[in-house]
Amino acid sequence: MAVHLAGALKVLRTEVNERWPHRDRTSDGWIGDAAHQGRRSDHNPDADDSSVNALDIDKDGIDPLLVVRRCIEHPSTEYVIFDRTIWSRSRGFHPARYTGSNPHDKHIHVSVSHEPNREDSNRAWGIVTSTASKLGDRTLRSGSRGSDVRELQTVANKLGARLAVDGVFGARTQAWVRAFQQKRKLIADGVVGPKTVAALRAASRPAPPPKSAQHRPGTRTVRRGSSGPDVAFIQRFIGERQCGKPTGTFNARTEAGVRWYQRLQGLADDGIVGRITWTRMRVTIGY
């Protein structure tokens, strides 16, 4: 029988390529080189059916931790190695330090079972349909990995931290979280739960624009009940005789003045200043 990649891994490779069609394939591989052939390796063809039960997937251009997560949930997987970490079925897929000579920091190594029904499984891996975890989807703590950890690190960096955005909740990330919690008078346990997420979002929320920049003419639709500098502009533009004094409050008299101006311009007199009415006032539309 000709040497071939195990069926389950063919399905995995196809899904990765479909999700990230322009990914880097430099570190991809499946059949072992001379170094692999000199020792026991899943990259070497099986003696019984010539299948190769290992696949290497380049980490660049993909979400590697999403791939790891989907692989360790698949029934065909025996172990996964990535970035000096191994997840194996024999240990319940709990992450452990990988001490082999190859750190697997440029690719993800996936090995599947040699049992025929598992190595040839057509079961989907969920790579194409899987959604990335978002900050707040789960509680994060030391040892957590994933896109939500990367989001946490990105938010932290916006607040002045200098963390590597690697998706790994390590000692530096934990130390920053504790310092942030202490500053916000939260329990400083280094665990990112709902209260810490809420505090992070509040701290990273963009500051509102200064009041002088709010509600400039032409930046929104205004009607009765609106207030602000743009309403005062309308009242001054149409004139005190029709709208009354420019108080900045869109009241009944302002609405009557707007209706008068709209009829004058041949517009529908709905008393609402939207894009068309702003344009007739020679105001540049900004929304």
Secondary structure as UniProt FT lines:
FT   STRAND          4..5
FT   HELIX           7..19
FT   TURN            21..22
FT   TURN            26..27
FT   HELIX           34..37
FT   TURN            42..43
FT   TURN            47..49
FT   STRAND          51..52
FT   STRAND          54..58
FT   TURN            60..61
FT   HELIX           64..72
FT   TURN            75..76
FT   STRAND          77..82
FT   TURN            83..84
FT   STRAND          85..88
FT   HELIX           89..91
FT   TURN            92..93
FT   STRAND          96..97
FT   STRAND          107..112
FT   HELIX           116..119
FT   TURN            127..129
FT   TURN            135..136
FT   TURN            142..143
FT   HELIX           147..158
FT   TURN            159..160
FT   HELIX           171..183
FT   TURN            184..185
FT   HELIX           194..204
FT   HELIX           211..213
FT   TURN            214..215
FT   TURN            217..218
FT   TURN            224..225
FT   HELIX           229..238
FT   HELIX           240..243
FT   HELIX           252..264
FT   TURN            265..266
FT   HELIX           275..280
FT   TURN            281..282
//
